[in-house]
Amino acid sequence: MTVRIFRCGTSNTTYQADKRPAARKDRIDRKDEPSVRLRTRLHVAAARPVAYPFRVVAQLPDGSTALICLGATRQETCARARDQRRRLPPYVVAVVLEQWVGGFTGGWRRLPGRPGELPRIRRPRLCRDRHESMA
């Protein structure tokens, strides 16, 4: 018959195959108690802020919008939009600056534009013949 001796994983106590502590001269025999279960709470990281909280969108005649650019700051976003003003189609109705407000369940909020901050929209002029209006 083989003798199997095991060492406990949480203490220095050794056990024989019949679950009794092995006889050791340097240790006092004590009752084997279940180990204490430690619980560690999982901490979910806080939601990251949106990488690009500002955007400029173009409003189209049918009421839909088209994204022009995104940016980390208001100044950066407006500068990118001004650089792309030549790429805007002629039928754009308005250009709007928006900021993301809220966390995961947030939404875009329209910001009032400052003079010269956003690209100007080229609106077709109504040309009337002066002679017709005077007649």
ChimeraX attribute file (.defattr): number of C-alpha atoms within 10 A of each C-alpha:
attribute: neighborCount
match mode: 1-to-1
recipient: residues
	/A:1	3
	/A:2	5
	/A:3	8
	/A:4	9
	/A:5	15
	/A:6	14
	/A:7	13
	/A:8	11
	/A:9	9
	/A:10	8
	/A:11	8
	/A:12	9
	/A:13	17
	/A:14	16
	/A:15	16
	/A:16	14
	/A:17	12
	/A:18	10
	/A:19	11
	/A:20	13
	/A:21	19
	/A:22	17
	/A:23	13
	/A:24	10
	/A:25	7
	/A:26	6
	/A:27	10
	/A:28	8
	/A:29	13
	/A:30	8
	/A:31	8
	/A:32	10
	/A:33	6
	/A:34	6
	/A:35	9
	/A:36	7
	/A:37	6
	/A:38	6
	/A:39	6
	/A:40	6
	/A:41	6
	/A:42	6
	/A:43	6
	/A:44	6
	/A:45	6
	/A:46	6
	/A:47	8
	/A:48	8
	/A:49	11
	/A:50	13
	/A:51	10
	/A:52	15
	/A:53	17
	/A:54	25
	/A:55	25
	/A:56	24
	/A:57	18
	/A:58	22
	/A:59	17
	/A:60	16
	/A:61	11
	/A:62	8
	/A:63	8
	/A:64	9
	/A:65	17
	/A:66	12
	/A:67	12
	/A:68	20
	/A:69	20
	/A:70	22
	/A:71	19
	/A:72	13
	/A:73	15
	/A:74	19
	/A:75	13
	/A:76	14
	/A:77	24
	/A:78	24
	/A:79	16
	/A:80	18
	/A:81	25
	/A:82	16
	/A:83	11
	/A:84	13
	/A:85	16
	/A:86	10
	/A:87	9
	/A:88	15
	/A:89	12
	/A:90	12
	/A:91	14
	/A:92	17
	/A:93	16
	/A:94	16
	/A:95	23
	/A:96	19
	/A:97	24
	/A:98	21
	/A:99	19
	/A:100	16
	/A:101	14
	/A:102	12
	/A:103	11
	/A:104	10
	/A:105	6
	/A:106	9
	/A:107	12
	/A:108	14
	/A:109	13
	/A:110	14
	/A:111	12
	/A:112	9
	/A:113	13
	/A:114	7
	/A:115	8
	/A:116	9
	/A:117	15
	/A:118	20
	/A:119	20
	/A:120	12
	/A:121	16
	/A:122	14
	/A:123	11
	/A:124	8
	/A:125	6
	/A:126	6
	/A:127	6
	/A:128	8
	/A:129	8
	/A:130	8
	/A:131	7
	/A:132	7
	/A:133	7
	/A:134	6
	/A:135	5
